[in-house]
Amino acid sequence: MIPSLKSFHFFSSSTEFLLPIFSFSGSISVCYEMASHVVGYPRMGPKRELKFALESFWDKKSSAEDLQKVATDLRSAIWKQMAAAGIKYIPSNTFSYYDQVLDATSMLGAVPPRYSWNGGEIGFDTYFSMARGNASVPAMEMTKWFDTNYHFIVPELGPDVNFSYASHKAVDEYKEAKALGVDTVPVLVGPVSYLLLSKPAKGVEKSFSLLSLLPKILPIYKEVLSELKAAGASWIQFDEPTLILDLDSHQLQAFTAAYADLESTLSGLNVLIETYFADLTAEAYKTLVGLKGVTAYGFDLVRGTQTIDLVKSNFPKGKYLFAGVVDGRNIWANDLASSLSTLQQLEAVVGKDKLVVSTSCSLLHTAVDLVNETKLDDEIKSWLAFAAQKVIEVNALAKALAGEKDEAFFVANAAAQASRKSSPRVTNEAVQKAAAALKGSDHRRVTNVSARLDAQQKKLNLPVLPTTTIGSFPQTLELRRVRREFKANKISEDEYVKAIKEEIKKVVDLQEELDIDVLVHGEPERNDMVEYFGEQLSGFAFTVNGWVQSYGSRCVKPPIIYGDVSRPKPMTVFWSSTAQSMTQRPMKGMLTGPVTILNWSFVRNDQPRFETCYQIALAIKDEVEDLEKAGINVIQIDEAALREGLPLRKSEHAFYLKWAVHSFRITNCGVQDTTQIHTHMCYSNFNDIIHSIIDMDADVITIENSRSDEKLLSVFREGVKYGAGIGPGVYDIHSPRIPSTEEIADRINKMLAVLETNILWVNPDCGLKTRKYAEVKPALNNMVAAAKLLRTQLASAK
């Protein structure tokens, strides 16, 4: 029988944790040491304890010791939780204060010179300066981790980097777990993936081969491995997720060379190479199973179902297979009977003693614990499994494979699967019919973008280089308190509306004072750009504590799409109309686009994603047309996450981009030429999808540019013609640093070198929600001053 799930409180001086543990007699130890493994686990804590500790430390309200205490308590609770659940291969070094790739950069001492690091063990000052920037220098670039909503800090490398062993975190955390009686598998970002995820530093030739640095970083890895062996580690996990990408023979050869070089150091260790997020190509699989010194291979068998065929046709004798059958990317309960069937097929190939049940990837990408959810109804709750429950599922499958199947647990799981398939809450025939009817048209606006921009300019009368912001303004503690109290019925609806109207008026007045051309209402009524809409759409469910890390301390609470989606009533018209009534300047209606709502939600897995996306597109289309009827002439439909949903394999790009771009066009195909449609994208590599971005046929696109060293502009330097309005971001809003007028003007000049004056907009990289007004006011003031300076220079040059 599976031990009964209870809860225990884990106290520290600064916080209190509630994590699941299992009742059994004796001290913390493994109840059932079956062949089970977890790739990684969420870091933030069940109630976002790490987030609050980080932000308190950054605000100088608590000490480094306070932060370290919270982190130590979190790590301890997680390790004990997994040990108590019966997991045999428990990961360590998957905790991070900010990002695991930044941790690898610290381990290798690859600190860019601008941070003035003088060697020695890297401390919080240098570490957080790289992550967030500081008063004098900007942060390192941040971009999406493969096709997830997690962001990593991109290493900046060149031929002159002096690598050194500068962070002993991996060894320290292994020893920390061992002192608690938990023997763990230390996890390192693999050396080849580290280099393939890096970029050439500023001033380094774009043609520089990052893989040429392999001989320079491997000695550091050898030092780490030697220390881990000396500390008693018997297993090591290298995460090499880039193996699932479309790699050329030179890149694949780098894996062979790297592990051949490490082979003697790896002697005496069991070595697991973990891959995730997609299938491997036949060439990558052949490379992987041929690596020297490797004991085990981990595969994502949820998103990489074709890998099973590769395993069946050719799996090396005597090696371990870590089978990722429990989904680390979604929150649906595992279909245990189906997974067990898959495992039994694999067992026949690799052998009973060589098969380990695992998660498909790190559980970092799912919510922490269903036990903390008090508002989900019992039916929907029975369909779900968060990280803590997925640990239980892994162990239940491992036990069943070993002949100790818990029949009651499997029967309950089968009943929940059947309930979800037959529930009337899931299906809305009218919605399905409307979505099916979309397939006959491409939903383009009739007039071309050039003619539309002329019509819009006549109506809006904007200056050259018009200024705007992306949507949100700072969410103050007072504002959050108002929303929280309204949700808890502590203030009336009238009091709430009054408070939000006052906040909108403050934001409108500030923008007029700053002389911004196209205004926003600041989104004070919104908790999150996806959750806000999901709460007003049918087919969505919401959690109280279903937080997932996006980057650093930033967490999101993705909605759960469990059924067909429709819009019962207008969602934003009241607030946008209210804001427009406060000013004569154009006020943007602010919506989140269907692809972003899809990609930033936990999506139902019982129908193709594109069908769900079309349903959301129809709901947003209704909202766009209602905003237009209410007199809103500029409507922004954010598609911040369109790029991140791009499949990892090039062969699948065209199909995804076709339905994703089509979904966006559906939302605004019915508006008049004089209604200006904006979209916004942030923090991704856009260059490879620029033609699809053009095909979206938006009137204006604002797009992240400054944090990624203006990489976006290179597309236009290479001759891509863009005829719509475009606003590449002129400053990075994820750093507290305030750019000067001159710096922003310099950025605008770089844009004017490759873009026509009449299409260029001036705006920040992204929304201002996470910033403080003390940072926002001077930054926006300098942005407007830079735009005016350039207007004067352009006018005098005529």
MOTA-V309609 format. One record per helix or strand of 2 or more residues. SS is the DSSP state (H for helix, E for strand). FROM is the first residue (numbers start at 1). LEN is the number of residues. If there is no record, write none. Layout:
SS_FROM_LEN, SS_FROM_LEN
This chain:
E_5_7, E_16_7, E_36_2, H_49_10, H_64_22, E_89_4, H_100_8, H_113_3, H_124_9, E_142_3, E_151_3, E_156_2, H_169_11, E_184_6, H_191_6, E_199_2, H_210_22, E_235_5, H_241_4, H_249_18, E_270_5, H_282_8, E_296_5, H_307_7, E_320_7, H_336_15, H_352_3, E_355_5, H_363_3, H_370_3, H_378_5, H_387_15, H_407_16, H_429_12, H_449_12, E_467_2, H_477_11, H_493_22, E_518_2, H_531_4, E_537_5, E_548_4, E_554_3, E_560_8, H_573_8, E_587_6, H_594_6, H_609_21, E_634_5, H_643_3, H_650_19, E_676_6, H_687_9, E_700_4, H_713_5, E_725_4, H_741_12, H_757_3, H_773_25
